[in-house]
Amino acid sequence: MSTKPPRILIIGAGSRGRVYGRCTIQSSNGVVVTVCEPDDYKREEYVRTFIWSDRKRPPPEGSAFADWHDFIEWEVCRRQREAAGEKDVPEGVDAAFICVRDEIHHDVVVALAPLNLHIMCEKPLATTLDDCVSIYRAMAPLQPTKVFSVGHVLRYSPHNMMLRKLLLEDQAIGEILSVVHTEPVGFWHFAHSYVRGNWRKESTTAPSLLTKSCHDIDIILWLLCSPARPDSDEPPHIPSEVTSTGSLQFFKKSRKPKAAGSATNCLSCAAEPDCIYSSRRIYESARHQGLETKNTRWPMSVVLPDIESFGGDIERARPELLRTLAEDYDASTPQSVIDARNWFGRCVFESDNDVCDEQVVTIKWDEDPLPSAQNTYPDAVGNRGAKQATFHMIAQTKRQCHRFTYIYGTTGEIYADSRTITVEDFKTGTQKVYHPKLESLGHGGGDHGITRQFILAVDRVKNHGWAAPRAQREFIGCSLEEIIRSHAMVFAAEEARTGRKFIDWKSWWDEKVGTI
């Protein structure tokens, strides 16, 4: 343990902000000291839970801000006070977790850059390619002294770390030829987040491939594009082309049951008792993770942000929940009002959602062998031979984000399902099953993993004299360039889908991104 643990700022006290606060306390030596959150209840509850539990005394100066702009103004002033030799100036923060809504990630990161903090930004990095590149240009000059991470938590789950080791270091199935990776979102989870919730419209957020599945595109590139070791001088194996198909297939008015008639809200719908997307079934009953399960975390904390204030009393909370679910809009409601919030009682077939509920992305690589002097593999192409990856995102599944992957190699194949990894060896005819440690249910331990690794990197720079690039390589394990590349692949796939074409990756990159 370091004598001066990293001091952490959380910007956004929603679901992800609470996850990173909890993981900081449970899995690192970091100390959460400041939160920025506009909602009074969320902000005060966050301070009580993660920063200052003593209700008899007020929290220290600088513990909470309603607006992240206010924090920046305060921090600039704090540094001036410190430089002037003023006594009793609060200690500053070392690092920030950015957990605000996706569409303002860019503004927050760029505004924080002059403060020279270590930054972990929740995924996606930004909602447009231009904003992603802008973040790169803002953060690149800080790389010699500061680490940067993005919330691609799947890289940090014990399951995926073992999978990558088996594939790239142990070469358990020889060289990779093909990957088929599926993200089953879950029928009611998709309805919650992408039909009724924050990420339902491209115009207010971004395509679902970015907001939900940039994790998965990143994992594919991590396995097939990035060198086996972060400290390797080997260049990445850059893809050659990408194609994509997909659409909003199910959650639209043409699929609405006739028995529902003209109802637009579950609480006034005759078909509600038999509908699997009923808001009462999802949020009130014990069938999923609703009120009657006494769950106070996601998704209930999203639907009813002050659910913990009811102290576990279901009957006290029920009227407030039903009032929230009864809220609706009609033709007279201004679009700005509709767009500004979630509508968790709205009929899923009458919502204003437009993001894909099914999509397939295919990425191809051509042979790109290293010069013979650098090639230590048994054949001429090594791990840079022709290969392909197919990604499938589907909403209507029982599985909820428990991804599964088939990987086919030159000497074997692997099936991985987020819990186990099964290796079939063609040479020996044997099967071996691995059971990686499941640290937590949060992305298979990835939430704890990314938090731990980021704060370890910050700690090494702050307390142990490490250069930031070394900490970036050894603990973050992902460069700023890799972050931009995986996001760019999402935008290229979306252009391929909407334009019904295939994208030549190199020419697209040169045109859209250029030299970074």
C-alpha positions as CSV (number, residue, x, y, z in Angstrom):
1,M,0.0,0.0,0.0
2,S,1.3,3.5,-0.9
3,T,1.5,6.1,1.8
4,K,-0.3,8.6,-0.5
5,P,-3.0,6.6,-2.3
6,P,-4.4,7.9,-5.6
7,R,-7.2,10.4,-5.0
8,I,-10.1,9.8,-7.3
9,L,-12.7,12.2,-8.9
10,I,-15.9,10.6,-10.2
11,I,-17.9,12.7,-12.7
12,G,-21.4,11.3,-13.0
13,A,-23.0,9.4,-10.1
14,G,-25.3,7.2,-12.2
15,S,-25.0,3.4,-12.6
16,R,-21.4,3.4,-14.0
17,G,-20.2,6.1,-11.6
18,R,-21.4,3.9,-8.7
19,V,-19.8,0.8,-10.1
20,Y,-16.4,2.5,-10.4
21,G,-16.8,4.0,-6.9
22,R,-17.5,0.6,-5.5
23,C,-14.7,-1.1,-7.4
24,T,-12.2,1.6,-6.3
25,I,-13.0,0.9,-2.7
26,Q,-13.1,-2.9,-3.0
27,S,-10.3,-3.6,-5.5
28,S,-7.7,-0.9,-5.3
29,N,-5.9,1.5,-2.9
30,G,-7.6,4.5,-4.5
31,V,-9.7,6.9,-2.4
32,V,-12.8,8.5,-3.9
33,V,-12.7,12.1,-2.7
34,T,-14.9,14.1,-5.1
35,V,-18.0,13.6,-7.1
36,C,-19.8,15.8,-9.7
37,E,-23.5,15.1,-10.2
38,P,-26.4,17.4,-11.0
39,D,-29.1,15.3,-9.3
40,D,-29.2,16.4,-5.6
41,Y,-30.2,13.0,-4.3
42,K,-27.7,11.0,-6.3
43,R,-24.9,13.4,-5.4
44,E,-25.7,13.4,-1.6
45,E,-26.1,9.7,-1.5
46,Y,-22.8,9.2,-3.4
47,V,-21.0,11.3,-0.9
48,R,-22.5,9.3,2.0
49,T,-21.7,6.0,0.4
50,F,-18.2,6.5,-1.0
51,I,-16.7,9.7,0.3
52,W,-17.9,10.8,3.8
53,S,-20.1,8.6,6.0
54,D,-19.9,10.8,9.1
55,R,-23.4,12.5,9.2
56,K,-22.5,14.5,12.2
57,R,-19.9,16.6,10.4
58,P,-20.0,18.2,7.0
59,P,-17.8,16.6,4.3
60,P,-14.5,18.3,3.4
61,E,-14.3,21.2,1.1
62,G,-14.3,20.1,-2.6
63,S,-16.1,16.8,-1.9
64,A,-19.1,17.4,-4.2
65,F,-20.2,19.6,-7.1
66,A,-23.5,19.9,-9.0
67,D,-21.7,20.6,-12.2
68,W,-18.3,19.4,-13.5
69,H,-17.6,23.0,-14.8
70,D,-17.8,24.0,-11.1
71,F,-15.2,21.5,-10.2
72,I,-12.8,22.8,-12.9
73,E,-13.3,26.3,-11.7
74,W,-12.7,25.3,-8.1
75,E,-9.7,23.2,-8.9
76,V,-8.0,26.1,-10.9
77,C,-8.6,28.3,-7.8
78,R,-7.4,25.6,-5.4
79,R,-4.1,25.4,-7.3
80,Q,-3.7,29.2,-7.2
81,R,-4.3,29.2,-3.5
82,E,-1.7,26.4,-3.1
83,A,0.8,28.2,-5.2
84,A,0.3,31.4,-3.1
85,G,1.2,29.4,0.0
86,E,-2.2,29.6,1.6
87,K,-2.7,27.3,4.6
88,D,-5.2,24.4,4.8
89,V,-5.7,24.2,1.1
90,P,-7.4,20.8,0.3
91,E,-5.3,18.3,-1.5
92,G,-6.1,17.9,-5.2
93,V,-7.2,14.8,-7.1
94,D,-4.9,12.6,-9.2
95,A,-7.3,10.9,-11.6
96,A,-10.8,11.2,-12.9
97,F,-13.4,8.6,-14.0
98,I,-15.8,10.2,-16.5
99,C,-19.2,8.6,-16.3
100,V,-21.5,11.2,-17.8
101,R,-23.8,10.6,-20.7
102,D,-22.0,9.5,-23.9
103,E,-22.7,12.6,-25.9
104,I,-20.8,14.8,-23.5
105,H,-17.7,12.6,-22.9
106,H,-15.8,14.7,-25.5
107,D,-16.5,18.0,-23.8
108,V,-15.5,16.7,-20.3
109,V,-12.3,15.1,-21.4
110,V,-11.1,18.1,-23.5
111,A,-12.0,20.4,-20.6
112,L,-10.1,18.3,-18.1
113,A,-7.0,18.0,-20.3
114,P,-5.4,21.3,-19.1
115,L,-5.6,20.0,-15.5
116,N,-3.2,17.3,-16.4
117,L,-5.0,14.4,-14.7
118,H,-4.9,10.7,-15.3
119,I,-8.3,9.9,-17.0
120,M,-10.5,6.9,-17.4
121,C,-13.4,7.6,-19.7
122,E,-16.4,5.3,-19.8
123,K,-17.1,3.8,-23.2
124,P,-17.7,4.9,-25.8
125,L,-15.0,7.5,-26.0
126,A,-17.3,9.8,-27.9
127,T,-20.4,9.6,-30.2
128,T,-18.7,10.9,-33.4
129,L,-15.5,10.0,-35.1
130,D,-14.5,13.6,-35.2
131,D,-14.9,13.9,-31.4
132,C,-12.9,10.7,-30.8
133,V,-10.0,12.2,-32.9
134,S,-10.3,15.5,-31.1
135,I,-9.9,13.7,-27.8
136,Y,-6.8,11.9,-29.1
137,R,-5.3,15.3,-30.1
138,A,-6.1,16.7,-26.6
139,M,-4.7,13.8,-24.7
140,A,-1.7,12.8,-26.9
141,P,0.6,15.6,-25.5
142,L,-0.1,14.3,-22.0
143,Q,1.1,10.7,-22.7
144,P,4.6,11.3,-21.4
145,T,3.3,12.0,-17.9
146,K,-0.3,10.7,-17.6
147,V,-2.2,7.5,-18.3
148,F,-5.4,7.3,-20.2
149,S,-8.0,4.5,-20.4
150,V,-11.4,3.9,-21.8
151,G,-14.1,1.7,-20.3
152,H,-13.6,-1.3,-22.5
153,V,-14.0,-3.5,-19.4
154,L,-14.1,-6.8,-21.3
155,R,-10.3,-6.7,-21.8
156,Y,-9.9,-6.9,-18.1
157,S,-12.1,-9.9,-17.2
158,P,-10.1,-13.0,-16.1
159,H,-12.0,-15.0,-18.8
160,N,-10.9,-12.8,-21.7
161,M,-7.4,-12.4,-20.4
162,M,-7.0,-16.2,-20.2
163,L,-8.6,-16.5,-23.7
164,R,-6.1,-14.1,-25.2
165,K,-3.2,-15.8,-23.5
166,L,-4.3,-19.2,-24.9
167,L,-4.7,-17.8,-28.4
168,L,-1.7,-15.5,-28.7
169,E,0.9,-16.6,-26.3
170,D,0.2,-20.4,-25.9
171,Q,-1.1,-20.7,-29.5
172,A,-3.4,-23.4,-28.2
173,I,-5.1,-23.7,-31.6
174,G,-2.3,-22.6,-33.8
175,E,-2.9,-19.4,-35.9
176,I,-6.4,-17.9,-35.8
177,L,-8.4,-18.2,-39.1
178,S,-11.9,-17.2,-38.1
179,V,-13.8,-15.7,-35.1
180,V,-17.6,-15.8,-34.7
181,H,-18.5,-13.7,-31.7
182,T,-22.1,-13.1,-30.4
183,E,-23.4,-10.5,-28.0
184,P,-26.8,-11.6,-26.7
185,V,-28.2,-8.4,-25.2
186,G,-31.3,-9.9,-23.6
187,F,-34.9,-9.2,-24.6
188,W,-35.8,-7.1,-21.6
189,H,-32.4,-5.5,-21.1
190,F,-32.6,-4.2,-24.7
191,A,-36.1,-2.9,-24.1
192,H,-34.9,-1.1,-20.9
193,S,-31.8,0.6,-22.3
194,Y,-32.3,0.8,-26.1
195,V,-36.1,1.2,-26.5
196,R,-37.2,3.1,-23.4
197,G,-33.9,4.3,-22.0
198,N,-30.9,6.6,-22.7
199,W,-29.6,4.9,-25.8
200,R,-32.8,4.5,-27.9
201,K,-32.1,7.2,-30.6
202,E,-29.2,7.7,-32.8
203,S,-30.0,11.5,-33.0
204,T,-29.6,11.9,-29.2
205,T,-26.9,9.4,-28.5
206,A,-25.4,7.1,-31.2
207,P,-25.9,3.8,-33.0
208,S,-26.3,0.7,-30.8
209,L,-23.1,-0.7,-32.3
210,L,-21.3,2.1,-30.6
211,T,-23.2,2.5,-27.4
212,K,-23.6,-1.3,-26.7
213,S,-21.1,-3.2,-28.8
214,C,-17.9,-1.1,-29.0
215,H,-16.8,-3.5,-26.2
216,D,-17.0,-6.4,-28.7
217,I,-15.4,-4.7,-31.7
218,D,-12.6,-3.8,-29.4
219,I,-12.2,-7.4,-28.1
220,I,-12.1,-8.7,-31.7
221,L,-9.3,-6.2,-32.6
222,W,-7.5,-7.0,-29.4
223,L,-7.4,-10.6,-30.4
224,L,-6.7,-10.3,-34.2
225,C,-5.0,-6.9,-34.6
226,S,-2.9,-6.0,-31.6
227,P,0.5,-7.6,-30.9
228,A,0.5,-10.4,-28.4
229,R,2.3,-8.2,-25.8
230,P,1.7,-4.5,-25.2
231,D,5.5,-3.9,-25.1
232,S,6.1,-5.5,-28.4
233,D,7.7,-3.6,-31.3
234,E,5.6,-5.7,-33.7
235,P,3.2,-3.5,-35.7
236,P,-0.5,-4.2,-35.5
237,H,-2.1,-6.5,-38.2
238,I,-4.4,-3.9,-39.7
239,P,-7.7,-5.1,-41.2
240,S,-8.3,-4.9,-44.9
241,E,-12.1,-4.4,-45.1
242,V,-15.3,-4.3,-43.1
243,T,-19.0,-4.8,-44.0
244,S,-22.2,-4.7,-41.9
245,T,-25.9,-5.3,-42.1
246,G,-28.6,-4.7,-39.5
247,S,-31.7,-2.8,-38.7
248,L,-34.5,-2.2,-36.2
249,Q,-36.4,-5.4,-36.8
250,F,-38.7,-5.9,-33.9
251,F,-39.3,-2.9,-31.5
252,K,-41.5,-0.9,-33.8
253,K,-45.2,-0.2,-34.3
254,S,-45.8,-2.8,-37.0
255,R,-45.0,-5.5,-34.4
256,K,-47.5,-4.2,-31.8
257,P,-50.0,-6.8,-30.7
258,K,-53.5,-6.1,-32.0
259,A,-54.9,-6.6,-28.5
260,A,-52.9,-3.5,-27.3
261,G,-55.1,-1.3,-29.4
262,S,-54.2,2.4,-29.2
263,A,-52.5,2.2,-25.8
264,T,-49.1,3.8,-25.6
265,N,-48.4,3.0,-21.9
266,C,-48.3,-0.3,-20.2
267,L,-50.4,0.8,-17.2
268,S,-53.4,1.5,-19.5
269,C,-52.9,-1.4,-21.9
270,A,-55.3,-4.3,-22.2
271,A,-52.5,-6.6,-23.4
272,E,-50.2,-5.8,-20.5
273,P,-50.8,-8.9,-18.4
274,D,-49.6,-11.1,-21.2
275,C,-46.8,-8.9,-22.6
276,I,-43.2,-10.0,-21.8
277,Y,-42.2,-6.3,-22.2
278,S,-44.7,-5.0,-19.7
279,S,-43.1,-2.4,-17.5
280,R,-44.8,-3.8,-14.5
281,R,-43.4,-7.3,-15.2
282,I,-39.9,-5.9,-15.6
283,Y,-39.7,-3.3,-12.9
284,E,-42.4,-4.2,-10.3
285,S,-42.6,-8.0,-10.2
286,A,-40.1,-10.5,-9.0
287,R,-39.7,-12.1,-12.5
288,H,-36.5,-10.2,-13.4
289,Q,-34.7,-7.7,-11.1
290,G,-37.8,-5.6,-10.2
291,L,-39.0,-4.0,-7.0
292,E,-40.3,-7.3,-5.5
293,T,-36.8,-8.8,-5.5
294,K,-35.7,-5.9,-3.3
295,N,-33.1,-5.0,-5.9
296,T,-31.9,-1.4,-5.4
297,R,-29.2,-1.4,-8.1
298,W,-29.5,-1.5,-11.9
299,P,-32.1,-1.3,-13.5
300,M,-34.2,-0.1,-10.5
301,S,-31.8,2.7,-9.6
302,V,-32.2,4.0,-13.1
303,V,-36.0,3.9,-13.1
304,L,-36.3,5.2,-9.5
305,P,-33.0,7.0,-8.6
306,D,-34.0,7.5,-5.0
307,I,-35.0,3.8,-4.5
308,E,-32.6,3.4,-1.6
309,S,-34.4,6.2,0.3
310,F,-37.3,3.8,0.9
311,G,-35.1,1.6,3.1
312,G,-36.2,-1.6,1.4
313,D,-39.9,-1.0,2.1
314,I,-41.5,-2.3,-1.1
315,E,-44.9,-1.0,-0.3
316,R,-43.7,2.5,0.3
317,A,-41.7,2.4,-3.0
318,R,-44.5,0.8,-5.1
319,P,-46.7,4.0,-5.5
320,E,-43.7,6.0,-6.6
321,L,-42.6,3.4,-9.0
322,L,-46.1,3.1,-10.5
323,R,-46.3,6.9,-10.8
324,T,-43.1,6.9,-12.7
325,L,-44.2,4.1,-15.0
326,A,-47.5,5.9,-15.7
327,E,-45.7,8.9,-17.2
328,D,-46.2,9.2,-20.9
329,Y,-46.2,11.6,-23.8
330,D,-48.5,12.3,-26.8
331,A,-48.6,14.3,-30.0
332,S,-48.7,17.6,-28.1
333,T,-45.5,16.9,-26.2
334,P,-42.5,18.9,-27.5
335,Q,-39.9,16.7,-29.0
336,S,-37.3,18.3,-26.8
337,V,-39.2,17.1,-23.8
338,I,-39.5,13.6,-25.2
339,D,-35.8,13.5,-26.0
340,A,-34.6,14.8,-22.7
341,R,-35.6,11.9,-20.5
342,N,-36.4,8.1,-20.4
343,W,-40.0,6.7,-20.5
344,F,-39.9,3.4,-18.7
345,G,-43.6,2.8,-18.9
346,R,-43.9,3.5,-22.6
347,C,-45.1,0.7,-24.9
348,V,-42.0,-0.8,-26.6
349,F,-43.9,-0.8,-29.9
350,E,-44.9,2.9,-29.5
351,S,-41.5,4.3,-28.5
352,D,-39.4,6.7,-30.5
353,N,-36.4,4.4,-30.7
354,D,-34.6,3.9,-33.9
355,V,-31.3,2.0,-33.1
356,C,-30.6,-1.5,-34.5
357,D,-31.9,-4.4,-32.5
358,E,-29.9,-6.8,-34.6
359,Q,-26.6,-6.3,-36.5
360,V,-23.8,-8.3,-38.1
361,V,-20.3,-7.0,-38.7
362,T,-17.7,-8.8,-40.8
363,I,-14.0,-7.7,-40.6
364,K,-11.4,-9.2,-42.9
365,W,-7.6,-9.3,-42.8
366,D,-5.3,-10.0,-45.7
367,E,-1.9,-11.6,-45.3
368,D,0.6,-9.1,-44.0
369,P,3.8,-11.1,-43.1
370,L,6.6,-9.5,-41.2
371,P,10.1,-9.3,-42.7
372,S,11.8,-12.7,-42.3
373,A,14.2,-11.3,-39.8
374,Q,11.3,-10.4,-37.4
375,N,9.3,-13.6,-38.1
376,T,9.8,-16.2,-35.4
377,Y,6.8,-18.3,-36.4
378,P,7.0,-21.8,-38.2
379,D,5.6,-20.5,-41.5
380,A,6.1,-17.4,-43.6
381,V,3.0,-15.5,-42.4
382,G,3.0,-16.3,-38.7
383,N,0.0,-14.8,-36.9
384,R,-0.5,-12.3,-39.7
385,G,-2.2,-14.6,-42.2
386,A,-5.6,-14.0,-43.9
387,K,-8.4,-14.2,-41.3
388,Q,-11.9,-13.1,-40.7
389,A,-14.1,-12.1,-37.7
390,T,-17.9,-12.0,-37.7
391,F,-19.8,-10.2,-34.9
392,H,-23.5,-10.6,-34.2
393,M,-25.5,-8.4,-31.8
394,I,-29.0,-9.6,-31.1
395,A,-31.6,-8.2,-28.7
396,Q,-34.1,-11.1,-28.4
397,T,-32.2,-13.5,-26.2
398,K,-32.6,-15.1,-22.8
399,R,-28.9,-14.6,-22.2
400,Q,-28.1,-11.1,-21.0
401,C,-24.7,-9.9,-22.2
402,H,-23.2,-13.4,-21.6
403,R,-21.2,-13.3,-24.8
404,F,-20.1,-16.5,-26.6
405,T,-17.4,-17.0,-29.1
406,Y,-16.2,-19.7,-31.6
407,I,-12.6,-19.4,-32.7
408,Y,-11.2,-21.6,-35.4
409,G,-7.4,-22.0,-35.8
410,T,-5.0,-24.0,-37.9
411,T,-4.6,-26.8,-35.3
412,G,-7.7,-26.6,-33.2
413,E,-10.8,-24.6,-32.2
414,I,-12.1,-22.9,-29.1
415,Y,-15.6,-22.2,-27.7
416,A,-15.7,-19.5,-25.0
417,D,-18.9,-18.5,-23.2
418,S,-17.9,-15.9,-20.6
419,R,-17.7,-18.6,-17.9
420,T,-15.6,-21.4,-19.5
421,I,-13.2,-21.9,-22.3
422,T,-13.1,-25.2,-24.2
423,V,-10.1,-26.0,-26.3
424,E,-10.3,-28.8,-29.0
425,D,-6.8,-29.9,-30.1
426,F,-6.7,-31.4,-33.6
427,K,-3.2,-32.8,-33.2
428,T,-3.9,-34.8,-30.0
429,G,-7.7,-35.3,-30.3
430,T,-8.1,-34.1,-26.7
431,Q,-10.4,-31.5,-25.2
432,K,-9.5,-29.3,-22.3
433,V,-11.9,-27.1,-20.4
434,Y,-10.7,-24.0,-18.5
435,H,-12.7,-22.3,-15.7
436,P,-11.3,-18.8,-15.3
437,K,-11.9,-17.1,-11.9
438,L,-15.2,-15.2,-11.9
439,E,-14.3,-12.2,-9.7
440,S,-17.7,-10.6,-9.9
441,L,-20.8,-10.5,-12.2
442,G,-19.9,-7.0,-13.4
443,H,-18.7,-7.9,-17.0
444,G,-17.2,-11.1,-15.6
445,G,-14.9,-9.2,-13.3
446,G,-14.0,-6.6,-15.9
447,D,-15.4,-3.7,-13.9
448,H,-13.1,-4.6,-11.0
449,G,-10.2,-5.4,-13.4
450,I,-10.2,-2.1,-15.3
451,T,-10.6,-0.1,-12.1
452,R,-7.7,-1.9,-10.4
453,Q,-5.4,-1.7,-13.4
454,F,-6.1,2.0,-14.0
455,I,-5.5,3.0,-10.3
456,L,-2.4,0.7,-10.1
457,A,-1.1,2.7,-13.1
458,V,-1.8,6.0,-11.4
459,D,-0.2,4.8,-8.2
460,R,3.0,3.7,-9.9
461,V,3.3,7.1,-11.6
462,K,2.4,9.0,-8.4
463,N,4.3,7.1,-5.8
464,H,6.9,4.8,-7.4
465,G,8.6,6.9,-10.0
466,W,7.3,5.1,-13.0
467,A,7.1,6.8,-16.4
468,A,3.5,7.1,-17.6
469,P,4.2,5.2,-20.9
470,R,5.5,2.2,-18.9
471,A,2.4,2.2,-16.6
472,Q,0.2,2.6,-19.7
473,R,1.8,-0.5,-21.2
474,E,2.0,-2.7,-18.2
475,F,-1.3,-1.9,-16.4
476,I,-3.6,-0.4,-18.9
477,G,-2.3,-2.6,-21.7
478,C,-3.9,-0.5,-24.4
479,S,-2.6,2.6,-26.2
480,L,-4.5,5.7,-27.2
481,E,-4.0,4.6,-30.8
482,E,-5.8,1.3,-30.1
483,I,-8.7,3.1,-28.5
484,I,-9.1,5.3,-31.6
485,R,-8.8,2.3,-33.9
486,S,-11.5,0.3,-32.3
487,H,-13.9,3.2,-32.2
488,A,-13.1,4.0,-35.8
489,M,-13.9,0.5,-36.8
490,V,-17.4,1.0,-35.3
491,F,-18.0,4.1,-37.4
492,A,-16.7,2.4,-40.5
493,A,-19.0,-0.5,-39.9
494,E,-22.0,1.9,-39.5
495,E,-21.0,3.6,-42.8
496,A,-21.0,0.2,-44.5
497,R,-24.4,-0.7,-43.0
498,T,-26.2,2.5,-43.9
499,G,-24.5,2.7,-47.3
500,R,-25.0,-1.0,-48.1
501,K,-21.4,-1.3,-49.1
502,F,-18.0,-2.7,-48.1
503,I,-15.4,-0.4,-46.7
504,D,-11.7,-0.6,-47.7
505,W,-10.2,0.0,-44.3
506,K,-6.9,1.6,-45.3
507,S,-8.4,4.1,-47.7
508,W,-11.3,4.9,-45.3
509,W,-8.8,5.5,-42.5
510,D,-6.6,7.7,-44.6
511,E,-9.7,9.8,-45.6
512,K,-11.5,9.9,-42.3
513,V,-8.8,9.8,-39.7
514,G,-5.4,10.4,-41.4
515,T,-2.2,10.6,-39.4
516,I,-2.7,10.7,-35.6
